[in-house]
Amino acid sequence: MTSTPEVPPRAGLLPTTPPPDAVLPERNPNAPAPGAVIPTHYTRCFVCGTEHEAGLRLHVVAGEGLTLTGAFTVGEHHQGAPGLAHGGLLTAAFDDALGSLNWLLTAPAVTGRLEVDFRRPVPVGSTLHIEASVVGVKGRKVFSRAVGRLGDADGPVAITASALFIQVPVEHFTTHGRPEDVEQARADRAVRRSVEHLEVNP
């Protein structure tokens, strides 16, 4: 008889709802302008990278304030159930879209917690449109929300999500990332910002 492995106890789940004393900061003046494409943080990223053959190729555009929009089309390599997008891949898309909001704060951050609710199936060949926004910041914690709609920006809601991101120094990525990939990201012109002094991710 096999036993179920024990899960280490936690003090409590990280909340994705901002506390009452969270603030909504101003958009950083060095952030991508409204209407500008938010660049991929790494061209080999499965979700937003342009050099990943089977990736989602999520396209993200900065909105007004601390908002953005994104879209991707579900392809053959993204199936879970026959003809339907895999839930884990949809979750990855929301993780990346919500993470891209940190470009507007111009501070690197990592996912602390992500909650996703699936409202309707997302078929292969359909395009999912994502709207995301920062809803509060407290210290290094960034709280955000997103909604995904099928077909177009006014289509039926397929997915909703909320997340907590934690701001970290750039050294987080250089310390924990695989060295050859960190060097590739540093050399990749596609991840360099037009504002040369600004660093977001390696």
N, C-alpha and C positions, 0 to 999 in steps of 0.2 A: 504494500500500500504506500503510495507516495503522498507526501505532505505538501500543502500549499506553502510556497516561500513567504516568509514574513516581510511585510513592507515596513521600512523604518518609520517610526512615528514622526509627525510634523506638528509644529506649533499651531498651524492653521493654514488654510488655503490663502494664497495671495488674492486680494480682491481685484476685480476689474472695474469696479465702480469707484469713482473718485470720492475721497472723504469731503466733508463739508468745508474744510479749510483749504482745499485745493484751489489753485488759481488757473485762469486761462491766459497764458502769456501772449505778448505781441509776437507776430511773425518776425523772425530774424530778418533784418534788411539785406543780408547776404544770401537769403534763401532763393531758390528758383522763383522767377516772377510768375504771377497767375497766367495760365495758358502755356507755360513752358513745360517741356517734357522733363520729368525727373529722371536723371540718368540711372542706369543699372549700377548697383554697388559692386558688381563683379560679373564680367561677361560670361563666366561659366556657371553662374547661379542657375539652378533648375527652374526657378520661377520667372525671373526677369532677365536672365542672361541671353545675349544674342548669339552666343556660340555653343549653346547646349542643344544638340540635335533633337532630343525628344522633349525639350523643356516647354513650359507654358507660354513663354514670350509675353509676359504681362507688360502692357504698355501703360505707363502712369503719367498723368498730367497734373501739375500743381493747380489748385483752385484759389479762391479768395481766402484770406485769413489762414486758418490752420486746417484746410481741407484739400482733398485731391480726388481725382476720378481715375479709374483704371479699367482696362478691358482685356480679355483674352478669349480665344476661341478654343473650345475643347476638341482635341484631335484624337486620332486613332490610338496613340500611345497613352492616353489618359483615362482609359476605361477601367472601371471596376466591375460592376454588373454589366452584362452585354449591352453595348450601346449607350451606357450611362457613365458620366464622369465618376471617378473614384473619389470617395469622400475625403480621403487623406490628402489627395492632390488639391481639392478645393480648399481644404484647410490651409495648405501651404500657400495658396494664392492669397488668402486673406492675411496670413502671417506677413507675407511680403508687402502687400498693399498697406497694411497698418504700420508696418515698420518703415515704409517710405515716408510717412508723416514726419519722421524725425529729421528728414532733410529740411523741413520748414522751420525746425528749431535749431538746425545746424549743430546737433550734438549726437554723436554715435550712441546707439542703444541696442540692447538685446531683449528678446522676448522673456518676460517673467511668467506670464500666464496668458493663455488664449482660450476663449470660449466660443464655440461655433454652434449655431442652430440651423439645421437643414429643414427648409420649409417645403421644397418641392424638388423633383428630380431635375438634373441638368444633363440633357442628352448630348451625345457626341455630335459635333457639327454646330452646336449652338454657341452663341457669344454671351459671356457673363460680364455685366457692367457693374463696377464696384464704386461706391461713394464712401469715403472715409473721412473722419475728422478727429482732431484732438478734443477731448471733452474736459480735461483738467490735468494739472501738473502739480506735484508736491515734492519738493526736493529733487531727487533723481528719478522719481516715478512719473511716468507719462501714461495717462489713461486715454483710450481711444475707442471709437465705435465704427462699424462699417455695415453696409447693406449691399447685397448683390442682387441684380435684377436680370431676368432673362430677355434676350432679344434686343432691347435698347434701354436707354437710361430711364424710361418711364414704364418698362415692362413689369411683369409680376415679380414679386419678391421671392427669391429662391433661397437665400442664405442671409443670416444676420450674424454679426460677430462683435465681440468686445475683447479688449486686450489691455494688459499692463506691460509696459516696456520699462527697462531700467537703464538709465544713462550710464555709460562706462567710458573710460579713457581709451584712446586708440590702441594703447598697449595691450588691451584685452585680446584683440584680434591677432596681434603679432606674437603674443606669448602663447596663445592656445591653438592658433591655426597651424595647419601643416606647412612647414617652411617653404616648400616649393610653390605652394599656392599663394602664400602671402607675397612672395617675390613676384609672382605672375601678376597679382593684383596691383602691386606697386608700379610695375612696368606697363600696365595696361592704360593706354591713353584714354580709353572710354570711361574709366572711373575717376579721372581727374576733373575737378570742378573748374569752371571758368574763373572763379575767385581763387587764386593760387594759394593764398594763406589758409584757406579753409579745408579742414580734413574731416571727412565723414567715412568711417570704416577704413580699412587699410588702403 
